[in-house]
Amino acid sequence: MDQQTSNEDLFERAQRSIPGGVNSPVRAFRQVGGVPRFMQRAEGPYMFDVEGRRYIDYIGSWGPMIAGHAHPEVIDAVQRAATRSLSFGAPTADEIEIAELLRELMPAVEMVRLVSSGTEAAMSALRLARGFTGRDAIVKFEGCYHGHADSLLVKAGSGLLTFGNPSSAGVPADVAAHTLVLEYNNIAQLDQLFASRGAEIACVLVEPIAGNMNFVRGSAAWHQRLRELCTQHGALLVWDEVMTGFRVALGGAQQVYGIRPDLVVLGKVMGGGMPMAAFGGRADVMQQLSPLGAVYQAGTLSGNPVAVAAGMAQLRIVRRAGFHDALGETTRRLMQGLEQAAARHGVALRTDCQGGMFGLYFATDLPRNYAEVAKADLQAFKAFFHAMLARGVYLAPSMFEAGFVSSAHDAGVIDATLQAADAAFAELAAR
């Protein structure tokens, strides 16, 4: 790469070959404005763009980089695996090892199937739930994003909320009709829907802590009611832990809430930065998958040996004693510092976090659902984002995205972030 290449030049060039100039919509900076940063390398808590600028990274590849970028143990595992082959298309012993580890770390996972992306895992879990129950209807929640499968792009979160679209073009109406959408954290709506249509519902798919309408945690009472209603009506409870898995706690949100779903969707952290995801759960449900049962699912790169090596290396890191305690303490210190800095300058800011995952809201109250997130001050967020970016801190370029801290974010990195934030809030106060 020519060291004189600028982000502006690359973005202009990219738009001639790639729709919007990016390969995933939220990277385009459309909500915040400006030119995306094109990254060249990353190490620990930092990313470096093509112009040589260094950024403290709080997106961590949207969650996977929990141990920081280019962790030596993960890189070594990938390099050793790559020398054996990039892909076999046949079973390996390493696939068994990571499956056994996933079972050990998440008690709800009795059997597991490896895939290549969170979208693929969620899509497959839905098909399995429908095949197991013989029902068509699924329930999801406004603002929750579970990948870009047709039946899930109904009032979804993440990039769709960033662009203000409640659903996607290209989704047939008769497909979307089987998706029932409720408000997150609304127990009364759950009771009403199950009372009227409980016998039609194959599954309820939910992010236990949402990360695609910013960080919004489900209440304990709401989750408990979901579990009760699914059990009562014979529907499967499917938890999307693509973001929360191994990040909010070693055992994911299941450990935080003490609730056992029927199926779990995993990704991000478990792949160590490589394309890998999984879905798993009750053995009687999982045994309905081909080749044992009638629900078909397959993938050429499922259980890819290089991805499995990266995932195993990272899971060994995160299961070390004290890892999540330290990560959670770092995240809490960052959130408390941001709130204090905002208060000093009279800026309304609330924060929330769990483990290494956090949310920032330019609002006076913590949001409980998408509608409340959408009431936050978007203009303040945009100004803060660019003020932080100018000072070398890379936040998610959308107020509908959660943020992520890694174990590489040490005290010095947090201090530098808070110093930048103090100056950024001063700018906001002076507007």
C-alpha positions as CSV (number, residue, x, y, z in Angstrom):
1,M,0.0,0.0,0.0
2,D,1.3,3.4,-1.0
3,Q,2.0,5.3,2.3
4,Q,0.8,8.5,0.6
5,T,-2.7,7.0,0.0
6,S,-5.4,8.9,1.9
7,N,-8.7,7.7,3.3
8,E,-10.5,10.1,1.0
9,D,-8.7,8.6,-2.1
10,L,-9.5,5.0,-1.0
11,F,-13.1,5.8,-0.3
12,E,-13.6,7.5,-3.7
13,R,-11.9,4.5,-5.4
14,A,-13.9,1.9,-3.4
15,Q,-17.2,3.5,-4.4
16,R,-16.5,2.6,-8.0
17,S,-16.3,-1.1,-7.3
18,I,-18.1,-1.7,-4.0
19,P,-21.7,-0.5,-3.2
20,G,-21.4,2.4,-0.9
21,G,-17.7,1.8,-0.8
22,V,-17.9,-0.6,2.0
23,N,-18.7,-4.3,2.5
24,S,-20.9,-3.8,5.6
25,P,-23.3,-0.8,5.7
26,V,-22.4,0.7,9.1
27,R,-18.8,1.1,8.1
28,A,-19.8,3.9,5.7
29,F,-20.1,6.6,8.3
30,R,-23.5,7.5,6.8
31,Q,-25.1,8.4,10.2
32,V,-22.2,10.5,11.5
33,G,-21.0,11.9,8.2
34,G,-17.4,12.1,6.9
35,V,-15.1,9.6,5.3
36,P,-14.5,6.1,6.7
37,R,-11.0,5.3,8.0
38,F,-9.4,2.5,6.0
39,M,-7.3,0.4,8.4
40,Q,-4.0,-1.0,7.6
41,R,-3.0,-2.9,10.7
42,A,-3.9,-3.3,14.4
43,E,-2.2,-4.3,17.6
44,G,-3.5,-4.7,21.1
45,P,-6.1,-1.8,21.8
46,Y,-5.0,0.2,18.7
47,M,-5.8,0.3,15.0
48,F,-3.7,2.2,12.4
49,D,-5.2,3.7,9.3
50,V,-3.5,4.0,5.8
51,E,-2.4,7.5,6.7
52,G,-0.5,6.2,9.7
53,R,-2.9,7.6,12.3
54,R,-3.3,5.5,15.5
55,Y,-6.8,5.0,17.1
56,I,-7.8,3.5,20.5
57,D,-10.3,1.0,19.2
58,Y,-13.7,0.5,20.9
59,I,-15.4,-1.6,18.3
60,G,-12.9,-4.5,18.3
61,S,-14.1,-5.8,14.9
62,W,-17.7,-5.4,16.3
63,G,-16.9,-7.7,19.3
64,P,-14.5,-10.5,18.5
65,M,-11.3,-8.9,19.6
66,I,-11.8,-9.4,23.3
67,A,-8.1,-10.2,23.9
68,G,-7.0,-7.2,21.7
69,H,-5.8,-7.2,18.1
70,A,-3.1,-9.6,16.9
71,H,-2.8,-11.4,20.2
72,P,0.4,-13.5,20.0
73,E,-1.2,-16.7,21.1
74,V,-4.0,-16.4,18.5
75,I,-1.7,-15.4,15.7
76,D,0.6,-18.4,16.5
77,A,-2.3,-20.8,16.5
78,V,-3.5,-19.4,13.1
79,Q,0.0,-19.7,11.5
80,R,0.5,-23.2,12.7
81,A,-3.0,-24.3,11.4
82,A,-2.4,-22.6,8.1
83,T,0.7,-24.7,7.4
84,R,-1.4,-27.9,7.6
85,S,-4.1,-26.6,5.2
86,L,-6.5,-23.8,4.8
87,S,-9.4,-26.1,4.4
88,F,-10.1,-29.9,4.3
89,G,-13.8,-30.3,3.6
90,A,-13.6,-33.3,5.9
91,P,-13.8,-33.7,9.7
92,T,-11.0,-32.8,12.0
93,A,-10.2,-33.6,15.6
94,D,-10.0,-29.9,16.4
95,E,-13.7,-29.5,15.6
96,I,-14.5,-32.0,18.3
97,E,-12.3,-30.2,20.8
98,I,-13.9,-26.8,20.3
99,A,-17.4,-28.4,20.4
100,E,-16.5,-30.0,23.7
101,L,-15.2,-26.7,25.0
102,L,-18.4,-24.9,24.0
103,R,-20.5,-27.5,25.8
104,E,-18.3,-27.1,28.9
105,L,-18.6,-23.3,29.0
106,M,-22.3,-23.0,28.2
107,P,-24.5,-25.6,30.0
108,A,-27.5,-24.9,27.6
109,V,-25.4,-26.3,24.7
110,E,-25.7,-30.0,24.8
111,M,-24.8,-30.4,21.1
112,V,-23.4,-27.8,18.7
113,R,-23.0,-27.3,15.0
114,L,-20.2,-25.0,13.6
115,V,-20.9,-22.5,10.8
116,S,-19.2,-19.5,9.4
117,S,-21.2,-16.4,10.4
118,G,-23.7,-15.2,12.9
119,T,-26.3,-14.7,10.1
120,E,-25.8,-18.4,9.1
121,A,-26.1,-19.5,12.7
122,A,-29.3,-17.6,13.4
123,M,-30.9,-18.6,10.1
124,S,-30.1,-22.3,10.8
125,A,-31.4,-22.1,14.4
126,L,-34.7,-20.7,13.1
127,R,-35.1,-23.5,10.5
128,L,-34.3,-26.0,13.2
129,A,-36.9,-24.6,15.6
130,R,-39.5,-24.7,12.8
131,G,-38.6,-28.2,11.9
132,F,-38.7,-29.4,15.5
133,T,-42.0,-27.8,16.4
134,G,-43.8,-28.1,13.1
135,R,-44.8,-24.4,13.4
136,D,-44.1,-21.4,11.2
137,A,-44.4,-18.2,13.3
138,I,-41.3,-16.7,15.0
139,V,-41.1,-13.9,17.5
140,K,-38.4,-11.2,17.5
141,F,-38.1,-7.8,19.1
142,E,-37.9,-4.3,17.5
143,G,-34.3,-3.2,17.3
144,C,-32.8,-6.6,17.7
145,Y,-30.6,-7.7,14.8
146,H,-29.9,-11.4,14.1
147,G,-28.2,-11.2,10.7
148,H,-29.6,-10.6,7.3
149,A,-31.8,-13.7,6.6
150,D,-35.1,-12.7,5.0
151,S,-37.4,-13.6,7.9
152,L,-35.2,-11.6,10.4
153,L,-35.0,-8.3,8.5
154,V,-38.2,-7.1,10.1
155,K,-37.8,-4.1,12.4
156,A,-34.2,-5.1,12.9
157,G,-31.4,-3.2,14.5
158,S,-27.8,-2.3,13.6
159,G,-27.3,-0.9,10.1
160,L,-31.0,-0.9,9.4
161,L,-31.7,1.4,12.3
162,T,-28.7,3.5,11.3
163,F,-30.4,4.2,8.0
164,G,-33.9,4.5,9.4
165,N,-35.3,1.5,7.6
166,P,-37.7,-0.8,9.5
167,S,-37.0,-3.7,7.1
168,S,-35.2,-4.5,3.9
169,A,-36.3,-4.4,0.3
170,G,-36.3,-7.8,-1.3
171,V,-38.0,-9.6,1.6
172,P,-41.2,-11.1,0.3
173,A,-44.3,-10.1,2.3
174,D,-45.4,-13.7,2.8
175,V,-42.0,-14.4,4.4
176,A,-42.2,-11.4,6.7
177,A,-45.8,-12.3,7.7
178,H,-44.5,-15.2,9.7
179,T,-42.3,-12.9,11.8
180,L,-44.1,-11.4,14.8
181,V,-42.4,-8.3,16.3
182,L,-42.8,-7.1,19.8
183,E,-41.3,-4.3,21.9
184,Y,-38.2,-5.2,23.9
185,N,-38.8,-5.5,27.7
186,N,-42.6,-5.4,27.3
187,I,-44.1,-8.2,29.4
188,A,-47.7,-7.3,28.7
189,Q,-47.2,-7.7,24.9
190,L,-45.6,-11.2,25.5
191,D,-48.7,-12.3,27.5
192,Q,-51.1,-10.9,24.9
193,L,-49.3,-12.6,22.0
194,F,-48.9,-16.0,23.6
195,A,-52.6,-15.9,24.8
196,S,-53.8,-15.3,21.2
197,R,-51.2,-17.2,19.1
198,G,-49.1,-19.3,21.3
199,A,-49.9,-22.6,19.5
200,E,-48.5,-21.1,16.2
201,I,-45.1,-19.9,17.6
202,A,-42.1,-22.1,16.7
203,C,-39.6,-20.0,18.7
204,V,-38.8,-16.6,20.3
205,L,-35.4,-15.3,19.1
206,V,-33.9,-12.6,21.3
207,E,-30.6,-10.8,22.1
208,P,-30.6,-11.2,26.0
209,I,-28.6,-8.0,26.0
210,A,-29.2,-6.1,22.8
211,G,-26.2,-4.7,21.0
212,N,-27.7,-3.5,17.8
213,M,-29.9,-0.7,19.1
214,N,-27.0,0.3,21.3
215,F,-26.5,-1.6,24.6
216,V,-29.9,-2.4,26.0
217,R,-30.3,-5.1,28.7
218,G,-33.4,-7.2,29.0
219,S,-34.9,-7.1,32.5
220,A,-34.6,-10.2,34.6
221,A,-38.4,-10.3,35.0
222,W,-39.0,-10.0,31.2
223,H,-36.5,-12.9,30.5
224,Q,-38.1,-15.1,33.1
225,R,-41.5,-14.5,31.6
226,L,-40.2,-15.4,28.2
227,R,-38.8,-18.6,29.5
228,E,-42.1,-19.5,31.3
229,L,-44.3,-18.7,28.2
230,C,-42.1,-20.7,25.8
231,T,-42.2,-23.7,28.1
232,Q,-45.9,-23.4,28.6
233,H,-46.8,-23.1,24.9
234,G,-44.2,-25.5,23.5
235,A,-42.1,-22.9,21.7
236,L,-38.4,-22.9,21.7
237,L,-36.5,-20.0,23.4
238,V,-33.5,-19.1,21.2
239,W,-30.9,-16.7,22.6
240,D,-28.7,-14.8,20.2
241,E,-25.4,-14.6,22.0
242,V,-23.3,-13.7,19.0
243,M,-22.3,-10.5,20.9
244,T,-22.8,-11.5,24.5
245,G,-21.3,-15.0,24.3
246,F,-18.0,-15.1,26.3
247,R,-18.0,-11.3,26.4
248,V,-20.4,-10.3,29.2
249,A,-19.3,-13.3,31.2
250,L,-17.4,-16.5,30.5
251,G,-20.8,-18.3,30.3
252,G,-22.4,-15.5,28.4
253,A,-25.7,-13.9,29.3
254,Q,-26.9,-17.3,30.4
255,Q,-24.5,-16.9,33.4
256,V,-25.6,-13.3,34.0
257,Y,-29.3,-14.1,34.1
258,G,-29.3,-17.8,35.3
259,I,-31.7,-18.7,32.5
260,R,-31.4,-21.8,30.2
261,P,-32.5,-21.2,26.6
262,D,-33.4,-24.1,24.3
263,L,-31.1,-23.0,21.5
264,V,-28.1,-20.6,21.5
265,V,-26.6,-18.7,18.6
266,L,-22.9,-17.9,19.0
267,G,-20.2,-16.0,17.1
268,K,-17.6,-13.2,17.3
269,V,-15.5,-14.0,20.4
270,M,-15.6,-17.8,19.7
271,G,-13.9,-17.2,16.3
272,G,-11.0,-15.1,17.6
273,G,-11.5,-12.7,14.7
274,M,-11.9,-15.4,12.0
275,P,-15.2,-16.2,10.3
276,M,-16.7,-18.7,12.6
277,A,-20.0,-19.1,14.5
278,A,-22.2,-21.8,15.9
279,F,-25.6,-22.8,17.1
280,G,-26.4,-25.4,19.7
281,G,-28.7,-26.4,22.5
282,R,-30.9,-29.2,23.7
283,A,-29.7,-32.6,22.3
284,D,-33.2,-33.7,21.3
285,V,-33.6,-30.5,19.2
286,M,-30.1,-30.6,17.7
287,Q,-30.6,-34.3,16.7
288,Q,-33.2,-33.2,14.2
289,L,-30.4,-31.8,12.0
290,S,-29.2,-33.7,8.9
291,P,-27.7,-36.3,8.7
292,L,-29.7,-37.5,11.8
293,G,-32.9,-35.7,11.1
294,A,-35.0,-34.0,8.5
295,V,-33.7,-30.4,9.0
296,Y,-31.0,-29.7,6.4
297,Q,-28.0,-27.5,7.1
298,A,-24.6,-27.7,5.5
299,G,-21.5,-25.5,4.8
300,T,-18.3,-26.0,2.8
301,L,-16.3,-24.0,5.3
302,S,-18.1,-25.0,8.5
303,G,-15.4,-25.9,11.1
304,N,-12.7,-24.4,9.0
305,P,-9.4,-25.5,10.6
306,V,-7.8,-22.0,10.7
307,A,-10.9,-20.5,12.2
308,V,-11.2,-23.3,14.7
309,A,-7.5,-22.8,15.7
310,A,-8.1,-19.1,16.2
311,G,-11.2,-19.7,18.3
312,M,-9.6,-22.3,20.5
313,A,-6.7,-20.0,21.2
314,Q,-8.9,-17.1,22.2
315,L,-11.3,-19.2,24.3
316,R,-8.2,-20.5,26.2
317,I,-7.3,-16.9,27.0
318,V,-10.8,-15.8,28.1
319,R,-11.3,-18.8,30.4
320,R,-8.2,-17.9,32.5
321,A,-8.9,-17.1,36.1
322,G,-9.8,-13.4,36.7
323,F,-10.1,-12.5,33.0
324,H,-13.7,-11.3,33.0
325,D,-13.4,-9.7,36.5
326,A,-10.6,-7.5,35.2
327,L,-12.3,-6.8,31.9
328,G,-15.5,-5.8,33.7
329,E,-13.7,-3.5,36.0
330,T,-11.9,-1.8,33.1
331,T,-15.2,-1.2,31.3
332,R,-16.9,0.1,34.5
333,R,-14.0,2.5,35.0
334,L,-14.3,3.8,31.5
335,M,-18.1,4.3,31.8
336,Q,-17.9,6.0,35.2
337,G,-15.1,8.3,33.8
338,L,-17.2,9.2,30.8
339,E,-20.3,10.1,32.9
340,Q,-18.2,12.2,35.2
341,A,-16.5,14.0,32.4
342,A,-19.9,14.7,30.7
343,A,-21.3,16.0,34.0
344,R,-18.4,18.4,34.4
345,H,-19.4,20.1,31.2
346,G,-23.2,19.9,31.6
347,V,-23.7,17.3,28.9
348,A,-26.5,14.8,29.4
349,L,-24.9,11.3,29.1
350,R,-25.9,7.9,30.5
351,T,-23.9,4.7,30.2
352,D,-24.4,1.0,30.9
353,C,-22.1,-2.0,30.6
354,Q,-21.7,-5.7,31.3
355,G,-18.3,-7.4,31.1
356,G,-16.5,-6.0,28.1
357,M,-19.6,-4.6,26.4
358,F,-21.0,-1.1,26.9
359,G,-23.5,1.6,25.7
360,L,-23.4,5.4,25.6
361,Y,-26.6,7.4,25.4
362,F,-26.9,11.2,25.0
363,A,-30.0,11.1,27.1
364,T,-31.1,11.6,30.8
365,D,-32.4,8.0,31.3
366,L,-31.2,4.5,30.4
367,P,-33.2,3.2,27.5
368,R,-35.3,0.0,27.8
369,N,-36.2,-0.4,24.1
370,Y,-35.6,0.9,20.6
371,A,-38.1,3.7,20.9
372,E,-36.3,5.1,23.9
373,V,-32.8,4.7,22.2
374,A,-34.1,6.6,19.2
375,K,-35.0,9.6,21.4
376,A,-31.3,10.2,22.3
377,D,-29.6,13.3,21.0
378,L,-28.3,12.2,17.6
379,Q,-26.6,15.6,16.9
380,A,-24.7,15.3,20.2
381,F,-23.6,11.8,19.3
382,K,-22.3,12.9,15.9
383,A,-20.3,15.8,17.4
384,F,-18.9,13.6,20.1
385,F,-18.0,10.8,17.6
386,H,-16.0,13.2,15.4
387,A,-14.4,15.0,18.4
388,M,-13.2,11.7,19.7
389,L,-12.0,10.5,16.3
390,A,-10.0,13.6,15.8
391,R,-8.3,12.8,19.1
392,G,-7.5,9.2,18.2
393,V,-10.4,7.3,19.7
394,Y,-12.4,5.1,17.4
395,L,-16.0,4.6,18.5
396,A,-18.8,2.9,16.6
397,P,-20.0,5.3,13.8
398,S,-23.7,4.9,14.8
399,M,-25.6,5.6,18.1
400,F,-27.4,2.3,17.5
401,E,-24.3,0.2,18.2
402,A,-22.8,-1.1,21.4
403,G,-19.1,-0.6,22.1
404,F,-16.4,-3.1,23.2
405,V,-13.4,-3.1,25.5
406,S,-10.6,-5.7,25.3
407,S,-8.2,-7.0,27.9
408,A,-5.5,-5.0,26.1
409,H,-7.1,-1.7,27.2
410,D,-4.9,-1.1,30.2
411,A,-5.1,1.8,32.7
412,G,-3.0,4.1,30.5
413,V,-5.3,3.5,27.5
414,I,-8.4,4.3,29.6
415,D,-6.8,7.4,31.0
416,A,-6.0,8.6,27.4
417,T,-9.6,7.9,26.4
418,L,-11.0,9.9,29.3
419,Q,-8.6,12.8,28.6
420,A,-9.9,12.9,25.0
421,A,-13.5,12.6,26.2
422,D,-13.1,15.6,28.6
423,A,-11.9,17.8,25.7
424,A,-14.7,16.4,23.4
425,F,-17.4,17.2,26.0
426,A,-16.0,20.7,26.4
427,E,-16.5,21.1,22.6
428,L,-20.1,19.9,22.9
429,A,-20.8,22.3,25.8
430,A,-19.5,25.2,23.7
431,R,-21.7,24.5,20.7
